[in-house]
Amino acid sequence: MPRTLVGRRSTLRTQIVVLVVVLLALLSTVITAVSYFSIRSTLISELDSQLQVASSRTVGMRGPLPGGRRPPEPSGSTPFPVNQDDANQDDESPDAADEDEPGPGAQIPNAVSGGTIVVRVQDGEVFDAGYFDPATGDYLALTTDQKTALITGAQDRKITAVSVPGLGSVRAISRTNSTGEQFITAMPTAQVDSSLARYLALSAGVSLATLAGAGVIGTILVRRSLRPLARVAAAASEVAEMELSRGEVAVIPSVPVDEHSVAEADQVGRALNTMLRHVESSLNARHESETQVRQFVADASHELRTPLASIRGYAELVERSDYELAESTRRYIDRIHSESVRMGGLVEDMLLLARMDAGRPLEREPVDLTALAIDCIADAHAAGPDHTWLLGDVADGAVEVAGDEARLQQVLVNLLANARIHTPPGTTVITSVGIEGDEALIEVRDDGPGIDPAVLPRIFQRFVRADGARNRVGGSTGLGLAIVEATVKSHGGRIEVTSEPGDTRFTIHLPLGR
C-alpha cells in the first residue's frame, strides 16, 4: 500500500483498521479460493462417478436411440429389448418391425439419466446422437458440430473436459463394447458451474459483510485502545506550546494513565509522565539558579555603586587639586577616573536589567518617536563623527506610543552606539520611523560588514559580543542589546534583526497609543 496513503496522510488508528481489513480480505480471499477449488474437485469427482456408471450402462445398450438406425447385430447376439413384445417380433416382416419400433426416447431412460448425452458410432459412422432435456423431457438430437466436438474430444476410457457448441463444457468418456460399437457418453457441468457460482456469490456477500463489520468494530476497539495514546499526544502538544526556554516555567501537565495497565499506550504515557517530571525539575532548578544569579548581580551592583562613586569622586578631587603631580601620576589618575566611569555604567546596566527582571512597572506617557530619533541621531553624530548618520523615511505626522521616554531613548542610543562601535569609519547608519497597521516601527540600518551568522541567533543574550564579526573600535559590555530587547518587551513590543554583508537591520515594533 503506498506510503503516501497510509503512512503520511492518515492517523495510526486509520492505518491499523485498514491493515486489519486488508489482512481479513486477503485471508477471506484465500479461504474462498481454497474452498472453491475443493468444492469444485468434489463436485467434478461426483459427476465423473455418475458418468462412469452412465457409460457402463450405455455400453450395454442394444437397439437404436430415438431417430437412429439399428446397427448391424453380430452373430448370435440378441438386441436389447424394451419389453417382451419387442423380443418376439424378430421374425416378423420389416414393415411390421418398423411399425412396432420403439418411439423416440424409449430406451434412454432405462439406460441413462436425463441430460446424459450419448453418441453411438459403428465403423466410423454415427448411428445415434442425442439426449433428453431433463427440464422438459423432450428428446434433442445433436447437431453435426456437437457430434464432431464429442467424437474428437472424448478419449477411450478416460474422462476429459470437452467444450461442445451450444452445450458448454461437458465431461465425456469413450468406450467400445465387444461388438466394436463406440459409445461416447457425456454429462454437462452446468449444474457444477451453477453451484460454484452460487457459492462464490454467497462467499462474496459474507466476506463483504464480515469486512464491513470488522471495519466498524475495529475502529471502535482501536479508538478505545489508542485513547491513552491520544492523551499522550495532547499532553505533548500542550507542553510543546509552553515557553520553556527562559523564565519561570508553569506547571507541566501530566498524562492521565492507568498506573496498573500493561497496555503499550499506557506504558508510553507513564514514561512520558516520568520524563516530564524530570524536565520540570530541571527547568525549576534552572530558574532558581538564574534567579539566584540575577539576585547576586543586583545585590553586587547595588553594593558596588557606593565604592565606585567614591573612587570616581576621589579621582576627580585629585585632578582638580593644586598639587603638582608627575605626568605619569596624572595619567594614572585619569585612567582610574575613566575606568570607574565605565564600571559605573556597567553597574547601572546590570541594575536596570535586574529591575526589569523583577517586573517593575515603567512610566507611561506619550512619546513622539520621530522627535526622539532626531535627538538620538544628533547625539550619535557628536559621538561618532567618522560615521554618516542619516534620518531615513519618516511617517507623516507624529508617531506616538505610550511608554517611558528615558528607557525608549536608551533603546535608540544603544542601537546607534552598537552600530558606531562595531562598524568601521565611513559606515552609513540610517534611522527610519514609520507606522504599519496598529504598530509603530523604528528601523536602524547600516551598511557595515554584518553580524556573524553564528552569533545572530543569540545576539540579544547578555554578555554576547559580536567582536569576531565586526571591527571593534570601542569597548562593549555585551549588555546593550539585552537591555534593548528587555525594554522593548516591557513596552509590549518586539525587536527583529537581519544581517548580511552590507545590510544589517534592527527593527522595533511598538503598539501605537497615547
C-alpha positions as CSV (number, residue, x, y, z in Angstrom):
1,M,0.0,0.0,0.0
2,P,1.5,3.4,-1.0
3,R,3.2,5.2,1.9
4,T,1.6,8.5,0.9
5,L,-1.8,7.0,1.5
6,V,-1.3,5.0,4.7
7,G,1.9,6.4,6.2
8,R,1.7,10.2,5.6
9,R,-1.9,11.1,5.2
10,S,-3.7,9.1,7.9
11,T,-3.7,8.5,11.6
12,L,-2.4,5.5,13.4
13,R,-5.9,4.4,14.1
14,T,-6.8,4.5,10.4
15,Q,-3.7,2.6,9.5
16,I,-4.4,-0.2,11.9
17,V,-8.0,-0.6,10.8
18,V,-7.1,-0.5,7.2
19,L,-4.3,-3.1,7.7
20,V,-6.7,-5.4,9.7
21,V,-9.4,-5.1,7.0
22,V,-6.8,-5.8,4.2
23,L,-5.5,-8.8,6.1
24,L,-9.0,-10.1,6.6
25,A,-9.7,-9.5,2.9
26,L,-6.6,-11.5,1.9
27,L,-7.5,-14.3,4.3
28,S,-11.1,-14.4,3.1
29,T,-9.9,-14.5,-0.5
30,V,-7.5,-17.4,0.3
31,I,-10.2,-19.3,2.2
32,T,-12.7,-18.7,-0.6
33,A,-10.2,-19.8,-3.3
34,V,-9.2,-23.0,-1.4
35,S,-12.9,-23.8,-0.7
36,Y,-13.9,-23.1,-4.3
37,F,-11.3,-25.5,-5.8
38,S,-12.0,-28.1,-3.1
39,I,-15.8,-28.0,-3.7
40,R,-15.2,-28.0,-7.5
41,S,-13.0,-31.0,-7.2
42,T,-15.6,-32.8,-5.1
43,L,-18.5,-32.0,-7.5
44,I,-16.4,-32.9,-10.5
45,S,-15.5,-36.2,-8.9
46,E,-19.2,-37.0,-8.2
47,L,-20.0,-36.0,-11.7
48,D,-17.3,-38.3,-13.0
49,S,-18.6,-41.2,-10.9
50,Q,-22.1,-40.7,-12.4
51,L,-20.5,-40.5,-15.8
52,Q,-18.7,-43.8,-15.3
53,V,-21.9,-45.5,-14.2
54,A,-23.8,-44.0,-17.2
55,S,-21.0,-45.0,-19.6
56,S,-21.2,-48.6,-18.3
57,R,-24.9,-48.8,-18.8
58,T,-24.7,-47.1,-22.2
59,V,-22.2,-49.7,-23.5
60,G,-24.7,-52.5,-22.7
61,M,-27.5,-50.9,-24.7
62,R,-28.9,-52.6,-27.8
63,G,-31.2,-51.2,-30.3
64,P,-31.5,-47.7,-31.7
65,L,-31.6,-44.4,-29.9
66,P,-34.6,-42.3,-30.9
67,G,-34.4,-41.3,-34.5
68,G,-31.4,-43.6,-35.1
69,R,-30.9,-46.8,-37.0
70,R,-30.2,-50.2,-35.5
71,P,-26.6,-51.1,-36.0
72,P,-25.7,-54.5,-37.5
73,E,-26.1,-57.3,-35.0
74,P,-23.2,-59.6,-34.5
75,S,-23.8,-63.4,-35.0
76,G,-25.6,-65.0,-32.0
77,S,-26.4,-61.7,-30.3
78,T,-29.8,-60.5,-29.1
79,P,-30.9,-56.9,-29.3
80,F,-31.5,-55.0,-26.1
81,P,-35.3,-55.4,-25.7
82,V,-37.5,-52.7,-24.2
83,N,-40.3,-55.3,-23.4
84,Q,-41.2,-58.9,-24.1
85,D,-43.4,-58.0,-27.1
86,D,-40.5,-56.4,-28.8
87,A,-38.4,-59.5,-28.2
88,N,-40.9,-61.7,-30.1
89,Q,-41.0,-59.5,-33.2
90,D,-37.7,-60.6,-34.8
91,D,-39.3,-63.0,-37.3
92,E,-42.0,-60.5,-38.5
93,S,-41.8,-58.6,-41.7
94,P,-39.7,-55.5,-41.9
95,D,-42.8,-53.4,-42.2
96,A,-44.3,-54.9,-39.1
97,A,-41.0,-54.4,-37.3
98,D,-40.8,-50.7,-38.4
99,E,-44.4,-50.2,-37.1
100,D,-43.5,-51.7,-33.7
101,E,-40.1,-50.0,-33.5
102,P,-39.7,-48.0,-30.2
103,G,-40.6,-44.3,-30.3
104,P,-38.1,-41.5,-29.6
105,G,-36.5,-41.8,-26.2
106,A,-38.0,-45.2,-25.4
107,Q,-34.7,-46.8,-24.4
108,I,-32.6,-43.9,-22.9
109,P,-34.4,-43.7,-19.5
110,N,-33.7,-47.4,-19.0
111,A,-30.0,-46.9,-19.6
112,V,-29.0,-43.4,-18.5
113,S,-30.5,-40.4,-16.7
114,G,-32.0,-37.4,-18.4
115,G,-29.5,-34.9,-19.7
116,T,-26.8,-37.5,-20.3
117,I,-25.5,-37.2,-23.9
118,V,-24.9,-40.4,-25.8
119,V,-23.2,-40.8,-29.2
120,R,-23.2,-44.2,-30.9
121,V,-20.6,-44.9,-33.5
122,Q,-20.2,-48.1,-35.7
123,D,-17.3,-48.3,-38.2
124,G,-16.8,-44.6,-38.1
125,E,-20.5,-43.8,-38.9
126,V,-22.7,-42.1,-36.3
127,F,-25.9,-44.0,-35.8
128,D,-27.4,-42.3,-32.9
129,A,-26.6,-39.0,-31.1
130,G,-28.8,-37.2,-28.7
131,Y,-30.1,-36.6,-25.1
132,F,-33.2,-36.0,-23.2
133,D,-33.8,-32.5,-21.9
134,P,-34.1,-33.0,-18.1
135,A,-36.4,-30.0,-17.8
136,T,-39.0,-30.8,-20.5
137,G,-38.4,-34.5,-21.2
138,D,-38.1,-33.8,-24.9
139,Y,-35.5,-35.7,-26.9
140,L,-32.9,-33.4,-28.5
141,A,-30.7,-34.6,-31.3
142,L,-27.1,-33.3,-31.5
143,T,-26.0,-31.1,-34.3
144,T,-23.1,-32.0,-36.6
145,D,-20.8,-29.6,-34.8
146,Q,-21.8,-31.0,-31.4
147,K,-21.2,-34.6,-32.6
148,T,-17.8,-33.7,-34.1
149,A,-16.7,-32.0,-30.9
150,L,-17.6,-35.0,-28.8
151,I,-16.1,-37.6,-31.2
152,T,-12.8,-35.6,-31.5
153,G,-12.6,-34.6,-27.8
154,A,-13.6,-37.8,-26.0
155,Q,-10.8,-40.3,-25.1
156,D,-11.1,-44.0,-24.7
157,R,-11.8,-45.0,-21.1
158,K,-10.6,-41.6,-19.8
159,I,-12.8,-38.8,-18.7
160,T,-11.9,-35.4,-20.3
161,A,-13.4,-32.0,-20.4
162,V,-14.9,-31.1,-23.8
163,S,-16.3,-27.8,-25.0
164,V,-19.5,-28.5,-27.0
165,P,-21.0,-25.7,-29.1
166,G,-24.4,-24.8,-27.6
167,L,-24.0,-27.1,-24.6
168,G,-20.9,-25.6,-22.9
169,S,-18.4,-27.6,-21.0
170,V,-19.1,-31.3,-20.6
171,R,-17.3,-34.3,-19.1
172,A,-17.0,-37.0,-21.7
173,I,-15.7,-40.6,-22.0
174,S,-15.5,-43.0,-24.9
175,R,-15.8,-46.8,-24.6
176,T,-16.1,-49.6,-27.1
177,N,-18.0,-52.8,-26.5
178,S,-17.3,-56.3,-27.6
179,T,-19.1,-55.9,-30.9
180,G,-16.9,-52.9,-31.9
181,E,-19.5,-50.2,-31.2
182,Q,-18.1,-47.0,-29.8
183,F,-20.2,-45.2,-27.2
184,I,-19.4,-41.7,-26.2
185,T,-21.1,-40.7,-23.0
186,A,-21.1,-37.1,-21.7
187,M,-22.6,-35.1,-18.9
188,P,-22.8,-31.3,-18.8
189,T,-21.0,-29.4,-16.0
190,A,-23.7,-26.7,-15.9
191,Q,-25.0,-27.8,-12.5
192,V,-21.5,-27.8,-11.1
193,D,-20.8,-24.3,-12.5
194,S,-24.1,-23.1,-11.2
195,S,-23.4,-24.5,-7.7
196,L,-19.9,-22.9,-7.7
197,A,-21.4,-19.6,-8.9
198,R,-23.9,-19.6,-6.0
199,Y,-21.0,-20.4,-3.6
200,L,-18.9,-17.6,-4.9
201,A,-21.8,-15.1,-4.6
202,L,-22.6,-16.3,-1.1
203,S,-18.9,-16.2,-0.1
204,A,-18.6,-12.7,-1.5
205,G,-21.6,-11.5,0.4
206,V,-20.5,-13.0,3.6
207,S,-16.9,-11.6,3.1
208,L,-18.1,-8.1,2.4
209,A,-20.4,-8.2,5.5
210,T,-17.6,-9.5,7.6
211,L,-15.1,-6.9,6.3
212,A,-17.7,-4.1,7.0
213,G,-18.3,-5.4,10.5
214,A,-14.6,-5.8,11.1
215,G,-14.0,-2.2,10.0
216,V,-16.7,-0.8,12.3
217,I,-15.9,-2.9,15.3
218,G,-12.1,-2.5,14.6
219,T,-12.5,1.3,14.5
220,I,-14.3,1.3,17.9
221,L,-11.9,-1.1,19.5
222,V,-8.8,0.7,18.1
223,R,-10.1,4.1,19.1
224,R,-10.7,2.8,22.7
225,S,-7.3,1.1,22.8
226,L,-5.4,4.2,21.5
227,R,-7.3,6.6,23.7
228,P,-4.3,6.8,26.1
229,L,-2.0,7.5,23.2
230,A,-4.3,10.4,22.1
231,R,-4.0,11.8,25.7
232,V,-0.2,11.4,25.4
233,A,-0.3,13.4,22.1
234,A,-2.5,16.1,23.6
235,A,-0.2,16.5,26.6
236,A,2.9,16.6,24.4
237,S,1.3,19.3,22.2
238,E,0.4,21.3,25.2
239,V,3.9,21.1,26.6
240,A,5.3,22.0,23.1
241,E,3.3,25.2,23.2
242,M,4.7,26.3,26.6
243,E,7.5,28.8,26.9
244,L,10.4,26.7,28.3
245,S,13.4,28.5,27.1
246,R,13.6,31.1,29.8
247,G,12.0,32.4,32.9
248,E,9.7,30.6,35.4
249,V,8.0,27.6,33.9
250,A,4.4,26.9,34.6
251,V,3.3,23.6,35.9
252,I,3.8,21.0,33.2
253,P,0.7,18.9,32.7
254,S,0.9,15.1,33.1
255,V,-0.9,12.4,31.1
256,P,-3.8,10.7,32.9
257,V,-3.0,7.0,32.6
258,D,-3.8,3.7,34.4
259,E,-0.8,3.0,36.6
260,H,-1.6,-0.7,36.6
261,S,-2.3,-1.2,32.9
262,V,0.2,-3.2,30.9
263,A,-1.0,-1.8,27.6
264,E,1.7,-0.3,25.5
265,A,-0.1,3.1,25.2
266,D,-0.3,3.3,29.0
267,Q,3.3,2.4,29.2
268,V,4.2,5.3,26.9
269,G,2.0,7.6,29.0
270,R,3.8,6.6,32.2
271,A,7.2,7.0,30.6
272,L,6.2,10.5,29.3
273,N,5.0,11.5,32.8
274,T,8.3,10.4,34.2
275,M,10.2,12.4,31.6
276,L,8.0,15.5,32.1
277,R,8.6,15.4,35.8
278,H,12.4,15.3,35.2
279,V,12.1,18.1,32.7
280,E,10.0,20.2,35.1
281,S,12.5,19.6,37.9
282,S,15.4,20.6,35.7
283,L,13.6,23.7,34.5
284,N,12.7,24.7,38.0
285,A,16.3,24.2,39.1
286,R,17.5,26.3,36.1
287,H,15.0,29.1,37.0
288,E,16.1,29.0,40.6
289,S,19.7,29.2,39.6
290,E,19.1,32.1,37.2
291,T,17.1,33.9,39.9
292,Q,20.0,33.5,42.4
293,V,22.5,34.7,39.8
294,R,20.3,37.7,39.0
295,Q,19.8,38.5,42.6
296,F,23.5,38.2,43.2
297,V,24.2,40.5,40.3
298,A,21.6,43.0,41.5
299,D,23.0,42.9,45.1
300,A,26.6,43.2,43.9
301,S,25.8,46.0,41.5
302,H,23.9,47.9,44.3
303,E,26.8,47.4,46.7
304,L,29.4,48.5,44.0
305,R,27.7,51.8,43.3
306,T,29.0,53.4,46.5
307,P,32.6,52.4,46.3
308,L,32.7,53.2,42.6
309,A,31.2,56.6,43.3
310,S,33.9,57.2,45.9
311,I,36.7,56.1,43.6
312,R,35.4,58.4,40.9
313,G,35.0,61.3,43.3
314,Y,38.5,61.0,44.8
315,A,39.9,60.8,41.2
316,E,38.1,64.0,40.3
317,L,39.2,65.6,43.5
318,V,42.9,64.8,42.8
319,E,42.5,66.1,39.2
320,R,41.1,69.4,40.4
321,S,43.6,69.9,43.2
322,D,46.5,72.3,43.0
323,Y,49.1,69.8,43.8
324,E,51.9,69.4,41.4
325,L,51.8,65.8,40.1
326,A,54.1,63.9,37.9
327,E,52.9,63.4,34.3
328,S,52.7,59.6,34.8
329,T,50.8,60.0,38.1
330,R,48.3,62.3,36.4
331,R,47.9,59.7,33.6
332,Y,47.2,57.1,36.3
333,I,44.6,59.3,37.9
334,D,42.9,59.9,34.6
335,R,42.9,56.2,33.9
336,I,41.3,55.5,37.3
337,H,38.6,58.1,36.7
338,S,37.7,56.7,33.2
339,E,37.6,53.1,34.3
340,S,35.5,54.0,37.3
341,V,33.1,55.8,35.0
342,R,33.0,52.7,32.7
343,M,32.5,50.4,35.6
344,G,29.7,52.6,36.9
345,G,27.9,52.4,33.6
346,L,28.2,48.6,33.7
347,V,26.8,48.5,37.2
348,E,23.9,50.8,36.1
349,D,23.2,48.5,33.2
350,M,23.1,45.4,35.4
351,L,20.8,47.2,37.9
352,L,18.5,48.2,35.1
353,L,18.2,44.6,33.9
354,A,17.6,43.4,37.4
355,R,14.8,45.9,37.8
356,M,13.3,44.7,34.5
357,D,13.6,41.1,35.6
358,A,11.7,41.9,38.7
359,G,8.9,43.3,36.6
360,R,8.9,46.8,38.0
361,P,6.3,49.0,36.2
362,L,7.6,51.6,33.8
363,E,6.3,55.2,33.5
364,R,3.7,55.6,30.8
365,E,3.4,58.9,28.9
366,P,3.1,59.8,25.2
367,V,6.4,59.6,23.4
368,D,7.0,61.1,20.0
369,L,9.3,58.6,18.3
370,T,10.2,60.9,15.4
371,A,11.5,63.6,17.7
372,L,13.3,61.0,19.9
373,A,15.0,59.6,16.8
374,I,16.2,63.1,15.7
375,D,17.7,63.8,19.1
376,C,19.4,60.4,19.3
377,I,20.9,60.8,15.7
378,A,22.3,64.2,16.7
379,D,23.9,62.7,19.8
380,A,25.3,59.8,17.7
381,H,26.8,62.2,15.2
382,A,28.6,64.1,18.0
383,A,29.9,60.8,19.5
384,G,31.0,59.3,16.1
385,P,31.7,62.0,13.5
386,D,33.6,59.4,11.4
387,H,30.3,57.7,10.6
388,T,27.5,59.0,8.4
389,W,24.2,59.4,10.4
390,L,21.0,59.9,8.4
391,L,17.3,60.2,9.1
392,G,15.5,57.9,6.7
393,D,11.8,57.6,5.9
394,V,9.6,59.2,8.4
395,A,5.8,58.9,8.7
396,D,3.7,62.0,8.1
397,G,2.6,63.4,11.4
398,A,3.6,62.3,14.9
399,V,4.3,58.7,15.6
400,E,3.4,58.4,19.3
401,V,3.5,55.4,21.7
402,A,2.7,55.2,25.4
403,G,5.9,54.4,27.3
404,D,8.9,55.5,29.3
405,E,10.7,58.2,27.3
406,A,14.0,57.7,29.1
407,R,14.0,53.9,28.5
408,L,13.0,54.3,24.8
409,Q,15.7,56.9,24.4
410,Q,18.2,54.4,25.8
411,V,17.0,51.8,23.3
412,L,17.8,54.1,20.4
413,V,21.1,55.2,22.0
414,N,22.2,51.6,22.4
415,L,21.3,50.6,18.9
416,L,23.2,53.6,17.4
417,A,26.1,53.0,19.7
418,N,26.2,49.4,18.7
419,A,26.4,50.5,15.1
420,R,29.2,53.0,15.9
421,I,31.3,50.6,17.9
422,H,31.0,47.6,15.7
423,T,31.4,49.1,12.2
424,P,34.4,50.8,10.6
425,P,34.7,54.5,9.9
426,G,32.7,55.7,6.9
427,T,29.8,53.4,7.6
428,T,26.4,54.9,6.9
429,V,23.7,54.4,9.6
430,I,20.1,55.2,8.7
431,T,17.3,55.5,11.2
432,S,13.7,55.4,10.0
433,V,10.4,55.9,11.8
434,G,7.0,54.7,10.4
435,I,3.6,53.1,11.0
436,E,2.5,49.7,10.0
437,G,-1.1,48.8,10.9
438,D,-1.5,49.4,14.6
439,E,2.2,49.4,15.3
440,A,5.0,52.0,15.3
441,L,8.2,50.9,13.6
442,I,11.7,52.1,14.3
443,E,14.5,50.7,12.0
444,V,18.2,51.2,12.4
445,R,20.1,50.1,9.3
446,D,23.8,50.2,8.5
447,D,26.0,49.1,5.5
448,G,28.7,47.6,7.7
449,P,30.3,44.1,7.3
450,G,27.3,42.4,9.0
451,I,27.0,40.1,12.0
452,D,28.5,36.6,12.2
453,P,25.7,34.1,11.4
454,A,26.8,32.0,14.4
455,V,26.2,35.0,16.7
456,L,23.0,36.2,15.2
457,P,20.6,33.8,16.9
458,R,21.9,34.8,20.4
459,I,22.6,38.4,19.7
460,F,20.2,39.6,22.4
461,Q,21.6,37.4,25.2
462,R,23.5,39.0,28.0
463,F,27.3,39.4,27.6
464,V,27.2,38.2,24.0
465,R,29.6,40.2,21.8
466,A,29.9,40.2,18.0
467,D,33.6,41.2,18.1
468,G,34.6,38.4,15.8
469,A,32.2,39.5,13.1
470,R,32.6,43.3,13.3
471,N,35.6,45.6,13.7
472,R,35.7,46.7,17.3
473,V,36.6,50.3,17.9
474,G,35.4,50.9,21.4
475,G,34.6,48.8,24.5
476,S,31.4,46.8,24.8
477,T,29.9,45.2,27.9
478,G,27.7,42.9,26.0
479,L,24.6,44.2,27.8
480,G,23.4,46.9,25.4
481,L,21.3,44.7,23.1
482,A,20.0,42.7,26.1
483,I,18.7,46.0,27.6
484,V,17.2,46.9,24.2
485,E,15.2,43.7,24.0
486,A,14.1,43.8,27.6
487,T,13.0,47.4,27.3
488,V,11.1,46.8,24.0
489,K,9.3,43.7,25.6
490,S,8.4,45.7,28.7
491,H,6.6,48.1,26.4
492,G,4.6,45.3,24.8
493,G,6.7,45.2,21.6
494,R,9.2,43.1,19.8
495,I,12.5,43.5,18.1
496,E,13.8,41.7,15.0
497,V,17.3,41.6,13.4
498,T,18.5,40.6,10.0
499,S,22.1,40.8,8.8
500,E,24.2,40.2,5.7
501,P,27.3,41.9,4.5
502,G,26.3,45.5,3.6
503,D,22.9,45.4,5.2
504,T,22.2,45.0,8.9
505,R,18.8,46.0,10.2
506,F,17.3,46.2,13.7
507,T,13.5,46.7,13.5
508,I,11.5,47.6,16.6
509,H,7.7,47.1,16.7
510,L,5.8,49.0,19.4
511,P,2.0,49.3,19.8
512,L,0.6,52.7,18.9
513,G,-1.1,54.7,21.7
514,R,-1.1,57.7,23.9
